[in-house]
Amino acid sequence: HLAALGGAFDEAVAHYERALSCRSGASRRLSITVRRRLARSHRALGHPERAVREYEAILHLDPDDVDALLAASDCYRELGDWAGTLAALERAAEIVPASACALQSLAQKLVDTCNRLDRALDLIHRAAALAPESWECWKTLGQLYWRTGRTDEAESAYRKSLEVSPGIAEPRLRYADFLLNHERFEEALTLKTAADHIQ
């Protein structure tokens, strides 16, 4: 583990592979921990194809490991496997139906990796219903509405993100970006100034 922290990822990979071979009868929890560290080392070395094999092994041991699913989705994306990316994200969404934070993160990943705006909107609506005081959910909803051309709904969501975050700069900056794009310069400047004062 220290080798990975120190950046000696080749050494870390060798160490973790030895640990797995020497502990074939190790507990499921220990095996998952070692494989997760091995996968991270492979990714740090630029080998997503090796990392994803470890994440798949983790998921064989624990099909409900959301962290492994999300990490695997990143590896699939790096490999250009969009079907694998989407399948991992959808499985993660099934496992965490009542977590607003996880749903918001999944929605963002669906947009960033697969451009699945329709599915992302469905997830972020669920997240906002679960956590109406989460400015991240409203901000993401505003971004998705904007990208789908639903300008009025986007602005409403951005305004809501401001209402629930009186002391946070980022939602003001995102709303200011929206206003600048619509050439509402004075309103955008007001928001950017307010964000600067918060920061």
MILOVEX-881804 format. One record per residue: x, y, z of N, C-alpha, C, O in turn; residue number from 1. Coordinates in nm, 2 decimals, always signed. Layout:
N
[[X Y Z] [X Y Z] [X Y Z] [X Y Z] NUM]
...
This chain:
199
[[+0.08 -0.12 +0.00] [+0.00 +0.00 +0.00] [+0.09 +0.13 +0.00] [+0.06 +0.22 -0.07] 1]
[[+0.19 +0.13 +0.08] [+0.28 +0.24 +0.08] [+0.35 +0.26 -0.05] [+0.38 +0.38 -0.09] 2]
[[+0.38 +0.16 -0.12] [+0.44 +0.17 -0.25] [+0.35 +0.25 -0.35] [+0.40 +0.33 -0.42] 3]
[[+0.22 +0.22 -0.34] [+0.13 +0.29 -0.43] [+0.12 +0.44 -0.39] [+0.12 +0.53 -0.47] 4]
[[+0.12 +0.46 -0.26] [+0.11 +0.60 -0.21] [+0.23 +0.68 -0.25] [+0.23 +0.80 -0.28] 5]
[[+0.35 +0.61 -0.26] [+0.47 +0.68 -0.29] [+0.49 +0.69 -0.44] [+0.59 +0.75 -0.48] 6]
[[+0.40 +0.64 -0.52] [+0.41 +0.65 -0.66] [+0.48 +0.54 -0.73] [+0.49 +0.54 -0.85] 7]
[[+0.53 +0.44 -0.66] [+0.60 +0.33 -0.72] [+0.49 +0.22 -0.75] [+0.48 +0.12 -0.69] 8]
[[+0.41 +0.25 -0.86] [+0.29 +0.17 -0.89] [+0.33 +0.03 -0.94] [+0.26 -0.06 -0.92] 9]
[[+0.44 +0.03 -1.02] [+0.49 -0.11 -1.06] [+0.52 -0.20 -0.95] [+0.48 -0.32 -0.95] 10]
[[+0.58 -0.14 -0.85] [+0.62 -0.22 -0.73] [+0.49 -0.26 -0.65] [+0.48 -0.37 -0.60] 11]
[[+0.39 -0.17 -0.65] [+0.27 -0.19 -0.58] [+0.19 -0.30 -0.65] [+0.14 -0.39 -0.58] 12]
[[+0.19 -0.30 -0.78] [+0.12 -0.41 -0.86] [+0.18 -0.54 -0.83] [+0.10 -0.64 -0.80] 13]
[[+0.31 -0.55 -0.83] [+0.38 -0.68 -0.80] [+0.34 -0.72 -0.65] [+0.32 -0.84 -0.63] 14]
[[+0.34 -0.63 -0.56] [+0.31 -0.66 -0.42] [+0.17 -0.71 -0.41] [+0.14 -0.82 -0.34] 15]
[[+0.07 -0.65 -0.47] [-0.07 -0.69 -0.46] [-0.09 -0.82 -0.53] [-0.17 -0.90 -0.48] 16]
[[-0.03 -0.84 -0.64] [-0.04 -0.97 -0.71] [+0.01 -1.09 -0.63] [-0.05 -1.19 -0.63] 17]
[[+0.13 -1.06 -0.56] [+0.18 -1.16 -0.47] [+0.08 -1.19 -0.36] [+0.06 -1.31 -0.32] 18]
[[+0.02 -1.08 -0.31] [-0.07 -1.10 -0.19] [-0.19 -1.19 -0.24] [-0.23 -1.27 -0.16] 19]
[[-0.24 -1.17 -0.36] [-0.35 -1.24 -0.40] [-0.31 -1.39 -0.42] [-0.39 -1.48 -0.39] 20]
[[-0.20 -1.41 -0.48] [-0.15 -1.55 -0.51] [-0.12 -1.63 -0.38] [-0.14 -1.75 -0.37] 21]
[[-0.07 -1.56 -0.28] [-0.04 -1.62 -0.15] [-0.16 -1.64 -0.06] [-0.15 -1.72 +0.04] 22]
[[-0.27 -1.57 -0.09] [-0.38 -1.57 +0.00] [-0.51 -1.62 -0.08] [-0.61 -1.55 -0.07] 23]
[[-0.49 -1.73 -0.15] [-0.60 -1.78 -0.23] [-0.73 -1.81 -0.14] [-0.84 -1.80 -0.19] 24]
[[-0.70 -1.84 -0.02] [-0.82 -1.87 +0.07] [-0.86 -1.75 +0.16] [-0.92 -1.77 +0.26] 25]
[[-0.81 -1.63 +0.12] [-0.84 -1.51 +0.20] [-0.98 -1.48 +0.21] [-1.06 -1.52 +0.12] 26]
[[-1.02 -1.41 +0.31] [-1.16 -1.37 +0.32] [-1.20 -1.28 +0.20] [-1.12 -1.22 +0.14] 27]
[[-1.33 -1.28 +0.18] [-1.39 -1.20 +0.07] [-1.35 -1.06 +0.08] [-1.31 -0.99 -0.01] 28]
[[-1.36 -1.01 +0.21] [-1.34 -0.86 +0.23] [-1.19 -0.83 +0.20] [-1.16 -0.73 +0.14] 29]
[[-1.10 -0.92 +0.24] [-0.96 -0.89 +0.22] [-0.93 -0.90 +0.07] [-0.85 -0.82 +0.02] 30]
[[-0.98 -1.00 +0.00] [-0.96 -1.01 -0.14] [-1.01 -0.89 -0.22] [-0.95 -0.84 -0.31] 31]
[[-1.13 -0.83 -0.18] [-1.18 -0.71 -0.24] [-1.09 -0.59 -0.22] [-1.06 -0.52 -0.31] 32]
[[-1.04 -0.58 -0.09] [-0.95 -0.47 -0.06] [-0.82 -0.47 -0.15] [-0.78 -0.37 -0.20] 33]
[[-0.76 -0.59 -0.16] [-0.64 -0.61 -0.23] [-0.67 -0.58 -0.38] [-0.59 -0.51 -0.45] 34]
[[-0.77 -0.64 -0.43] [-0.81 -0.62 -0.58] [-0.84 -0.47 -0.61] [-0.80 -0.42 -0.71] 35]
[[-0.90 -0.40 -0.51] [-0.93 -0.26 -0.54] [-0.80 -0.18 -0.55] [-0.79 -0.09 -0.63] 36]
[[-0.71 -0.21 -0.46] [-0.58 -0.14 -0.46] [-0.50 -0.18 -0.59] [-0.43 -0.09 -0.65] 37]
[[-0.51 -0.30 -0.63] [-0.44 -0.34 -0.75] [-0.50 -0.27 -0.87] [-0.43 -0.23 -0.96] 38]
[[-0.63 -0.26 -0.87] [-0.70 -0.19 -0.99] [-0.66 -0.05 -0.99] [-0.63 +0.01 -1.10] 39]
[[-0.65 +0.02 -0.88] [-0.61 +0.16 -0.87] [-0.46 +0.18 -0.92] [-0.43 +0.27 -0.99] 40]
[[-0.38 +0.08 -0.89] [-0.24 +0.09 -0.93] [-0.23 +0.07 -1.09] [-0.16 +0.14 -1.15] 41]
[[-0.31 -0.02 -1.14] [-0.31 -0.04 -1.28] [-0.36 +0.08 -1.35] [-0.30 +0.12 -1.46] 42]
[[-0.46 +0.15 -1.30] [-0.51 +0.27 -1.36] [-0.41 +0.38 -1.36] [-0.39 +0.46 -1.45] 43]
[[-0.33 +0.39 -1.25] [-0.23 +0.49 -1.23] [-0.12 +0.47 -1.34] [-0.05 +0.56 -1.38] 44]
[[-0.10 +0.34 -1.37] [+0.00 +0.31 -1.47] [-0.05 +0.32 -1.62] [+0.02 +0.29 -1.71] 45]
[[-0.18 +0.35 -1.63] [-0.23 +0.37 -1.76] [-0.28 +0.24 -1.83] [-0.28 +0.23 -1.95] 46]
[[-0.32 +0.14 -1.74] [-0.37 +0.02 -1.79] [-0.52 -0.01 -1.75] [-0.54 -0.09 -1.67] 47]
[[-0.61 +0.06 -1.81] [-0.75 +0.04 -1.77] [-0.80 -0.10 -1.80] [-0.89 -0.14 -1.74] 48]
[[-0.74 -0.16 -1.90] [-0.79 -0.30 -1.94] [-0.76 -0.40 -1.83] [-0.83 -0.49 -1.80] 49]
[[-0.64 -0.37 -1.76] [-0.61 -0.46 -1.64] [-0.69 -0.42 -1.52] [-0.74 -0.51 -1.44] 50]
[[-0.71 -0.29 -1.50] [-0.79 -0.24 -1.39] [-0.93 -0.30 -1.39] [-0.98 -0.34 -1.29] 51]
[[-0.99 -0.29 -1.51] [-1.13 -0.34 -1.52] [-1.15 -0.48 -1.49] [-1.25 -0.53 -1.44] 52]
[[-1.04 -0.56 -1.52] [-1.05 -0.71 -1.48] [-1.06 -0.72 -1.33] [-1.13 -0.81 -1.28] 53]
[[-0.99 -0.64 -1.26] [-0.99 -0.65 -1.11] [-1.13 -0.60 -1.06] [-1.18 -0.66 -0.97] 54]
[[-1.18 -0.49 -1.12] [-1.31 -0.45 -1.08] [-1.42 -0.55 -1.11] [-1.51 -0.57 -1.03] 55]
[[-1.41 -0.62 -1.22] [-1.50 -0.73 -1.25] [-1.49 -0.84 -1.15] [-1.59 -0.90 -1.11] 56]
[[-1.37 -0.87 -1.11] [-1.35 -0.97 -1.01] [-1.41 -0.93 -0.87] [-1.47 -1.01 -0.80] 57]
[[-1.40 -0.80 -0.84] [-1.46 -0.75 -0.72] [-1.61 -0.77 -0.73] [-1.68 -0.81 -0.63] 58]
[[-1.67 -0.73 -0.85] [-1.81 -0.74 -0.86] [-1.86 -0.89 -0.87] [-1.98 -0.91 -0.83] 59]
[[-1.78 -0.98 -0.90] [-1.81 -1.12 -0.89] [-1.83 -1.16 -0.75] [-1.91 -1.24 -0.71] 60]
[[-1.74 -1.10 -0.66] [-1.75 -1.13 -0.52] [-1.86 -1.05 -0.45] [-1.92 -1.10 -0.36] 61]
[[-1.88 -0.93 -0.50] [-1.99 -0.84 -0.44] [-2.06 -0.76 -0.55] [-2.01 -0.65 -0.58] 62]
[[-2.16 -0.82 -0.61] [-2.23 -0.75 -0.72] [-2.29 -0.61 -0.69] [-2.32 -0.53 -0.78] 63]
[[-2.30 -0.58 -0.56] [-2.36 -0.45 -0.52] [-2.25 -0.35 -0.47] [-2.29 -0.25 -0.41] 64]
[[-2.13 -0.37 -0.51] [-2.02 -0.28 -0.47] [-2.03 -0.16 -0.57] [-1.98 -0.16 -0.68] 65]
[[-2.09 -0.05 -0.52] [-2.12 +0.07 -0.61] [-1.98 +0.13 -0.65] [-1.97 +0.18 -0.76] 66]
[[-1.89 +0.14 -0.55] [-1.76 +0.20 -0.59] [-1.69 +0.13 -0.70] [-1.63 +0.19 -0.79] 67]
[[-1.70 +0.00 -0.70] [-1.64 -0.08 -0.81] [-1.71 -0.06 -0.94] [-1.65 -0.05 -1.04] 68]
[[-1.84 -0.05 -0.93] [-1.92 -0.02 -1.05] [-1.88 +0.11 -1.11] [-1.87 +0.12 -1.24] 69]
[[-1.87 +0.21 -1.03] [-1.84 +0.35 -1.08] [-1.70 +0.35 -1.14] [-1.67 +0.41 -1.24] 70]
[[-1.60 +0.29 -1.07] [-1.46 +0.28 -1.12] [-1.46 +0.20 -1.25] [-1.39 +0.24 -1.34] 71]
[[-1.53 +0.09 -1.25] [-1.54 +0.01 -1.37] [-1.59 +0.09 -1.49] [-1.55 +0.08 -1.60] 72]
[[-1.70 +0.17 -1.46] [-1.75 +0.25 -1.57] [-1.65 +0.35 -1.63] [-1.65 +0.37 -1.75] 73]
[[-1.57 +0.40 -1.54] [-1.46 +0.49 -1.59] [-1.36 +0.42 -1.68] [-1.32 +0.47 -1.78] 74]
[[-1.33 +0.29 -1.64] [-1.23 +0.21 -1.72] [-1.30 +0.18 -1.85] [-1.23 +0.19 -1.96] 75]
[[-1.42 +0.14 -1.85] [-1.49 +0.11 -1.98] [-1.49 +0.23 -2.07] [-1.47 +0.21 -2.19] 76]
[[-1.51 +0.35 -2.01] [-1.51 +0.47 -2.09] [-1.38 +0.49 -2.15] [-1.36 +0.52 -2.27] 77]
[[-1.27 +0.47 -2.07] [-1.13 +0.49 -2.13] [-1.10 +0.39 -2.24] [-1.02 +0.42 -2.33] 78]
[[-1.16 +0.28 -2.23] [-1.14 +0.17 -2.33] [-1.23 +0.19 -2.45] [-1.22 +0.12 -2.55] 79]
[[-1.33 +0.29 -2.45] [-1.42 +0.31 -2.56] [-1.54 +0.21 -2.56] [-1.60 +0.20 -2.66] 80]
[[-1.56 +0.14 -2.45] [-1.67 +0.05 -2.43] [-1.79 +0.12 -2.37] [-1.81 +0.11 -2.25] 81]
[[-1.87 +0.18 -2.46] [-1.98 +0.26 -2.41] [-2.09 +0.17 -2.35] [-2.16 +0.21 -2.26] 82]
[[-2.11 +0.05 -2.41] [-2.21 -0.04 -2.36] [-2.18 -0.08 -2.22] [-2.26 -0.08 -2.13] 83]
[[-2.05 -0.11 -2.19] [-2.00 -0.15 -2.06] [-2.02 -0.03 -1.96] [-2.06 -0.05 -1.85] 84]
[[-1.98 +0.09 -2.01] [-2.00 +0.21 -1.93] [-2.14 +0.23 -1.88] [-2.16 +0.25 -1.76] 85]
[[-2.23 +0.22 -1.98] [-2.37 +0.25 -1.95] [-2.43 +0.14 -1.86] [-2.50 +0.16 -1.76] 86]
[[-2.39 +0.01 -1.88] [-2.44 -0.10 -1.80] [-2.39 -0.09 -1.66] [-2.47 -0.11 -1.56] 87]
[[-2.27 -0.05 -1.63] [-2.22 -0.03 -1.50] [-2.29 +0.09 -1.43] [-2.33 +0.07 -1.31] 88]
[[-2.32 +0.20 -1.50] [-2.38 +0.31 -1.44] [-2.53 +0.27 -1.40] [-2.58 +0.31 -1.30] 89]
[[-2.60 +0.21 -1.50] [-2.73 +0.17 -1.47] [-2.75 +0.07 -1.35] [-2.84 +0.08 -1.27] 90]
[[-2.65 -0.02 -1.34] [-2.65 -0.11 -1.23] [-2.63 -0.04 -1.10] [-2.70 -0.06 -1.00] 91]
[[-2.54 +0.06 -1.10] [-2.52 +0.14 -0.98] [-2.65 +0.22 -0.94] [-2.68 +0.23 -0.82] 92]
[[-2.72 +0.27 -1.04] [-2.84 +0.34 -1.01] [-2.95 +0.25 -0.95] [-3.03 +0.30 -0.87] 93]
[[-2.95 +0.12 -0.99] [-3.04 +0.03 -0.93] [-3.01 +0.01 -0.78] [-3.10 -0.01 -0.70] 94]
[[-2.89 +0.01 -0.75] [-2.84 -0.03 -0.61] [-2.87 +0.09 -0.52] [-2.89 +0.07 -0.40] 95]
[[-2.86 +0.21 -0.56] [-2.87 +0.33 -0.47] [-2.99 +0.42 -0.51] [-2.98 +0.54 -0.53] 96]
[[-3.11 +0.36 -0.51] [-3.23 +0.44 -0.55] [-3.27 +0.54 -0.45] [-3.34 +0.64 -0.49] 97]
[[-3.22 +0.53 -0.33] [-3.26 +0.63 -0.23] [-3.15 +0.72 -0.18] [-3.16 +0.79 -0.08] 98]
[[-3.04 +0.73 -0.26] [-2.93 +0.82 -0.23] [-2.92 +0.93 -0.33] [-2.89 +0.91 -0.45] 99]
[[-2.96 +1.05 -0.29] [-2.96 +1.17 -0.37] [-2.82 +1.20 -0.43] [-2.80 +1.23 -0.54] 100]
[[-2.72 +1.19 -0.34] [-2.59 +1.22 -0.38] [-2.54 +1.12 -0.49] [-2.48 +1.16 -0.58] 101]
[[-2.57 +0.99 -0.47] [-2.53 +0.89 -0.57] [-2.60 +0.91 -0.70] [-2.54 +0.90 -0.80] 102]
[[-2.73 +0.94 -0.69] [-2.81 +0.97 -0.81] [-2.76 +1.09 -0.89] [-2.75 +1.09 -1.01] 103]
[[-2.72 +1.19 -0.81] [-2.67 +1.31 -0.88] [-2.54 +1.28 -0.95] [-2.51 +1.33 -1.06] 104]
[[-2.45 +1.21 -0.88] [-2.32 +1.17 -0.94] [-2.34 +1.08 -1.06] [-2.27 +1.10 -1.16] 105]
[[-2.43 +0.99 -1.06] [-2.46 +0.90 -1.17] [-2.51 +0.98 -1.29] [-2.48 +0.96 -1.40] 106]
[[-2.60 +1.08 -1.26] [-2.66 +1.16 -1.37] [-2.55 +1.24 -1.44] [-2.54 +1.24 -1.56] 107]
[[-2.45 +1.29 -1.36] [-2.34 +1.37 -1.42] [-2.25 +1.27 -1.50] [-2.21 +1.31 -1.61] 108]
[[-2.23 +1.15 -1.45] [-2.15 +1.06 -1.53] [-2.22 +1.01 -1.66] [-2.15 +1.00 -1.76] 109]
[[-2.35 +1.00 -1.65] [-2.42 +0.96 -1.78] [-2.41 +1.07 -1.88] [-2.40 +1.04 -2.00] 110]
[[-2.41 +1.19 -1.84] [-2.39 +1.30 -1.93] [-2.25 +1.31 -1.99] [-2.22 +1.32 -2.11] 111]
[[-2.15 +1.30 -1.89] [-2.01 +1.31 -1.93] [-1.96 +1.20 -2.02] [-1.88 +1.21 -2.10] 112]
[[-2.01 +1.07 -1.99] [-1.95 +0.96 -2.06] [-2.04 +0.91 -2.17] [-1.98 +0.85 -2.27] 113]
[[-2.17 +0.92 -2.16] [-2.25 +0.86 -2.27] [-2.34 +0.95 -2.34] [-2.41 +0.92 -2.43] 114]
[[-2.35 +1.08 -2.29] [-2.44 +1.18 -2.34] [-2.58 +1.13 -2.33] [-2.66 +1.16 -2.42] 115]
[[-2.62 +1.06 -2.23] [-2.75 +1.01 -2.21] [-2.83 +1.11 -2.13] [-2.86 +1.09 -2.01] 116]
[[-2.87 +1.22 -2.19] [-2.94 +1.33 -2.13] [-3.08 +1.29 -2.07] [-3.12 +1.33 -1.96] 117]
[[-3.15 +1.20 -2.15] [-3.28 +1.16 -2.10] [-3.28 +1.08 -1.97] [-3.35 +1.11 -1.88] 118]
[[-3.19 +0.99 -1.97] [-3.17 +0.91 -1.85] [-3.12 +0.99 -1.73] [-3.16 +0.98 -1.62] 119]
[[-3.02 +1.08 -1.76] [-2.96 +1.17 -1.66] [-3.07 +1.26 -1.60] [-3.07 +1.28 -1.48] 120]
[[-3.16 +1.31 -1.68] [-3.27 +1.39 -1.63] [-3.36 +1.31 -1.54] [-3.41 +1.36 -1.43] 121]
[[-3.39 +1.19 -1.57] [-3.47 +1.10 -1.49] [-3.41 +1.09 -1.35] [-3.47 +1.10 -1.25] 122]
[[-3.28 +1.06 -1.35] [-3.20 +1.04 -1.22] [-3.20 +1.16 -1.14] [-3.22 +1.16 -1.02] 123]
[[-3.17 +1.28 -1.20] [-3.16 +1.40 -1.13] [-3.29 +1.45 -1.07] [-3.29 +1.51 -0.97] 124]
[[-3.40 +1.42 -1.14] [-3.53 +1.45 -1.09] [-3.56 +1.37 -0.96] [-3.61 +1.42 -0.86] 125]
[[-3.52 +1.24 -0.96] [-3.53 +1.16 -0.84] [-3.45 +1.21 -0.73] [-3.49 +1.22 -0.62] 126]
[[-3.32 +1.26 -0.77] [-3.23 +1.31 -0.66] [-3.29 +1.43 -0.60] [-3.28 +1.45 -0.48] 127]
[[-3.34 +1.53 -0.68] [-3.40 +1.65 -0.63] [-3.52 +1.63 -0.54] [-3.54 +1.70 -0.45] 128]
[[-3.60 +1.53 -0.58] [-3.71 +1.49 -0.50] [-3.67 +1.44 -0.36] [-3.74 +1.46 -0.26] 129]
[[-3.56 +1.36 -0.36] [-3.51 +1.31 -0.23] [-3.44 +1.41 -0.15] [-3.45 +1.41 -0.02] 130]
[[-3.37 +1.51 -0.21] [-3.30 +1.61 -0.14] [-3.32 +1.75 -0.20] [-3.24 +1.80 -0.26] 131]
[[-3.44 +1.80 -0.17] [-3.48 +1.93 -0.23] [-3.39 +2.05 -0.18] [-3.39 +2.16 -0.24] 132]
[[-3.31 +2.03 -0.07] [-3.23 +2.13 -0.02] [-3.08 +2.12 -0.08] [-2.99 +2.19 -0.03] 133]
[[-3.06 +2.03 -0.17] [-2.93 +2.01 -0.23] [-2.91 +2.10 -0.35] [-2.97 +2.08 -0.45] 134]
[[-2.82 +2.20 -0.34] [-2.80 +2.29 -0.45] [-2.73 +2.21 -0.56] [-2.75 +2.25 -0.68] 135]
[[-2.65 +2.11 -0.53] [-2.59 +2.03 -0.64] [-2.69 +1.97 -0.74] [-2.67 +1.97 -0.86] 136]
[[-2.80 +1.92 -0.68] [-2.90 +1.86 -0.76] [-2.97 +1.96 -0.85] [-2.99 +1.94 -0.97] 137]
[[-3.00 +2.08 -0.79] [-3.07 +2.18 -0.87] [-2.97 +2.24 -0.98] [-3.02 +2.27 -1.09] 138]
[[-2.85 +2.25 -0.94] [-2.75 +2.30 -1.04] [-2.74 +2.20 -1.16] [-2.73 +2.24 -1.27] 139]
[[-2.73 +2.07 -1.13] [-2.72 +1.97 -1.23] [-2.84 +1.97 -1.32] [-2.84 +1.96 -1.44] 140]
[[-2.96 +1.98 -1.25] [-3.08 +1.99 -1.33] [-3.09 +2.11 -1.42] [-3.13 +2.10 -1.53] 141]
[[-3.04 +2.22 -1.37] [-3.03 +2.34 -1.46] [-2.94 +2.32 -1.58] [-2.97 +2.36 -1.69] 142]
[[-2.83 +2.25 -1.56] [-2.73 +2.23 -1.67] [-2.80 +2.13 -1.77] [-2.78 +2.15 -1.89] 143]
[[-2.87 +2.03 -1.72] [-2.93 +1.94 -1.81] [-3.05 +2.00 -1.89] [-3.06 +1.98 -2.01] 144]
[[-3.13 +2.08 -1.83] [-3.23 +2.15 -1.90] [-3.17 +2.25 -2.00] [-3.22 +2.26 -2.12] 145]
[[-3.07 +2.31 -1.97] [-3.00 +2.40 -2.06] [-2.95 +2.33 -2.18] [-2.97 +2.37 -2.30] 146]
[[-2.89 +2.21 -2.16] [-2.83 +2.14 -2.27] [-2.94 +2.08 -2.36] [-2.92 +2.05 -2.48] 147]
[[-3.06 +2.06 -2.31] [-3.17 +2.01 -2.39] [-3.26 +2.12 -2.44] [-3.37 +2.09 -2.50] 148]
[[-3.22 +2.24 -2.43] [-3.29 +2.35 -2.49] [-3.42 +2.40 -2.41] [-3.50 +2.48 -2.46] 149]
[[-3.43 +2.35 -2.29] [-3.55 +2.39 -2.20] [-3.50 +2.51 -2.11] [-3.48 +2.49 -1.99] 150]
[[-3.49 +2.63 -2.18] [-3.43 +2.74 -2.11] [-3.51 +2.79 -1.99] [-3.44 +2.82 -1.89] 151]
[[-3.64 +2.80 -2.00] [-3.71 +2.85 -1.88] [-3.70 +2.75 -1.76] [-3.68 +2.80 -1.65] 152]
[[-3.70 +2.63 -1.79] [-3.69 +2.53 -1.68] [-3.55 +2.53 -1.62] [-3.52 +2.51 -1.50] 153]
[[-3.45 +2.55 -1.71] [-3.31 +2.56 -1.67] [-3.30 +2.68 -1.57] [-3.24 +2.67 -1.47] 154]
[[-3.35 +2.79 -1.61] [-3.34 +2.91 -1.52] [-3.41 +2.89 -1.39] [-3.36 +2.93 -1.28] 155]
[[-3.52 +2.83 -1.39] [-3.59 +2.80 -1.27] [-3.51 +2.71 -1.18] [-3.50 +2.73 -1.05] 156]
[[-3.44 +2.61 -1.23] [-3.36 +2.52 -1.15] [-3.24 +2.59 -1.10] [-3.20 +2.57 -0.98] 157]
[[-3.18 +2.68 -1.18] [-3.06 +2.76 -1.13] [-3.10 +2.85 -1.02] [-3.03 +2.87 -0.92] 158]
[[-3.22 +2.91 -1.03] [-3.27 +3.00 -0.92] [-3.29 +2.92 -0.79] [-3.26 +2.97 -0.69] 159]
[[-3.34 +2.80 -0.81] [-3.36 +2.72 -0.69] [-3.23 +2.68 -0.63] [-3.22 +2.67 -0.50] 160]
[[-3.13 +2.66 -0.71] [-3.00 +2.63 -0.65] [-2.94 +2.74 -0.57] [-2.87 +2.72 -0.47] 161]
[[-2.98 +2.86 -0.61] [-2.94 +2.98 -0.53] [-3.01 +2.99 -0.40] [-2.96 +3.02 -0.29] 162]
[[-3.14 +2.96 -0.40] [-3.23 +2.97 -0.28] [-3.18 +2.88 -0.17] [-3.18 +2.92 -0.05] 163]
[[-3.13 +2.76 -0.21] [-3.09 +2.67 -0.11] [-2.94 +2.67 -0.07] [-2.90 +2.59 +0.01] 164]
[[-2.87 +2.77 -0.13] [-2.73 +2.78 -0.10] [-2.68 +2.92 -0.08] [-2.60 +2.97 -0.16] 165]
[[-2.73 +2.99 +0.03] [-2.70 +3.13 +0.04] [-2.55 +3.16 +0.06] [-2.51 +3.27 +0.03] 166]
[[-2.47 +3.07 +0.11] [-2.33 +3.10 +0.13] [-2.24 +3.02 +0.05] [-2.12 +3.00 +0.09] 167]
[[-2.28 +2.98 -0.07] [-2.19 +2.90 -0.16] [-2.17 +2.97 -0.29] [-2.27 +3.01 -0.35] 168]
[[-2.05 +2.97 -0.34] [-2.02 +3.05 -0.46] [-2.06 +2.97 -0.59] [-2.11 +3.03 -0.68] 169]
[[-2.03 +2.84 -0.59] [-2.04 +2.77 -0.72] [-2.17 +2.78 -0.79] [-2.17 +2.81 -0.91] 170]
[[-2.29 +2.77 -0.72] [-2.41 +2.78 -0.80] [-2.43 +2.92 -0.86] [-2.50 +2.93 -0.96] 171]
[[-2.38 +3.02 -0.79] [-2.39 +3.15 -0.85] [-2.30 +3.17 -0.98] [-2.34 +3.23 -1.07] 172]
[[-2.19 +3.10 -0.98] [-2.10 +3.10 -1.10] [-2.17 +3.03 -1.21] [-2.16 +3.07 -1.33] 173]
[[-2.23 +2.91 -1.18] [-2.30 +2.84 -1.29] [-2.41 +2.91 -1.35] [-2.44 +2.91 -1.47] 174]
[[-2.49 +2.98 -1.26] [-2.61 +3.05 -1.31] [-2.56 +3.17 -1.39] [-2.62 +3.21 -1.49] 175]
[[-2.45 +3.23 -1.34] [-2.39 +3.35 -1.42] [-2.34 +3.30 -1.56] [-2.36 +3.38 -1.65] 176]
[[-2.29 +3.18 -1.57] [-2.25 +3.13 -1.70] [-2.37 +3.12 -1.79] [-2.37 +3.16 -1.91] 177]
[[-2.48 +3.07 -1.73] [-2.61 +3.06 -1.81] [-2.65 +3.20 -1.86] [-2.69 +3.22 -1.97] 178]
[[-2.65 +3.30 -1.77] [-2.69 +3.44 -1.80] [-2.60 +3.50 -1.91] [-2.65 +3.56 -2.00] 179]
[[-2.47 +3.48 -1.89] [-2.38 +3.53 -2.00] [-2.41 +3.47 -2.13] [-2.41 +3.54 -2.23] 180]
[[-2.44 +3.34 -2.14] [-2.47 +3.28 -2.26] [-2.60 +3.34 -2.33] [-2.61 +3.33 -2.45] 181]
[[-2.68 +3.39 -2.24] [-2.81 +3.46 -2.30] [-2.80 +3.61 -2.30] [-2.90 +3.68 -2.31] 182]
[[-2.67 +3.66 -2.29] [-2.64 +3.80 -2.31] [-2.71 +3.89 -2.20] [-2.75 +4.00 -2.23] 183]
[[-2.73 +3.83 -2.08] [-2.78 +3.91 -1.97] [-2.67 +3.95 -1.88] [-2.65 +3.90 -1.77] 184]
[[-2.59 +4.04 -1.93] [-2.46 +4.07 -1.88] [-2.46 +4.13 -1.74] [-2.38 +4.10 -1.65] 185]
[[-2.55 +4.23 -1.71] [-2.56 +4.29 -1.58] [-2.60 +4.19 -1.47] [-2.54 +4.19 -1.36] 186]
[[-2.69 +4.11 -1.50] [-2.73 +4.01 -1.40] [-2.62 +3.91 -1.37] [-2.59 +3.87 -1.26] 187]
[[-2.55 +3.87 -1.48] [-2.43 +3.78 -1.46] [-2.32 +3.84 -1.38] [-2.26 +3.78 -1.30] 188]
[[-2.30 +3.97 -1.41] [-2.19 +4.04 -1.33] [-2.23 +4.05 -1.18] [-2.15 +4.03 -1.09] 189]
[[-2.36 +4.07 -1.15] [-2.40 +4.08 -1.01] [-2.38 +3.95 -0.94] [-2.33 +3.94 -0.83] 190]
[[-2.41 +3.84 -1.01] [-2.39 +3.71 -0.95] [-2.24 +3.67 -0.93] [-2.20 +3.62 -0.83] 191]
[[-2.16 +3.71 -1.03] [-2.02 +3.68 -1.02] [-1.95 +3.76 -0.91] [-1.87 +3.71 -0.84] 192]
[[-2.00 +3.89 -0.89] [-1.95 +3.97 -0.78] [-1.99 +3.91 -0.65] [-1.91 +3.91 -0.55] 193]
[[-2.12 +3.86 -0.64] [-2.16 +3.80 -0.51] [-2.08 +3.67 -0.49] [-2.04 +3.64 -0.37] 194]
[[-2.05 +3.60 -0.59] [-1.97 +3.47 -0.57] [-1.83 +3.51 -0.52] [-1.77 +3.44 -0.44] 195]
[[-1.77 +3.62 -0.58] [-1.63 +3.66 -0.54] [-1.63 +3.70 -0.39] [-1.53 +3.67 -0.32] 196]
[[-1.74 +3.76 -0.34] [-1.74 +3.80 -0.20] [-1.75 +3.68 -0.11] [-1.70 +3.68 +0.00] 197]
[[-1.82 +3.58 -0.16] [-1.83 +3.45 -0.08] [-1.70 +3.38 -0.07] [-1.66 +3.34 +0.04] 198]
[[-1.63 +3.38 -0.19] [-1.50 +3.31 -0.19] [-1.39 +3.39 -0.11] [-1.28 +3.35 -0.10] 199]
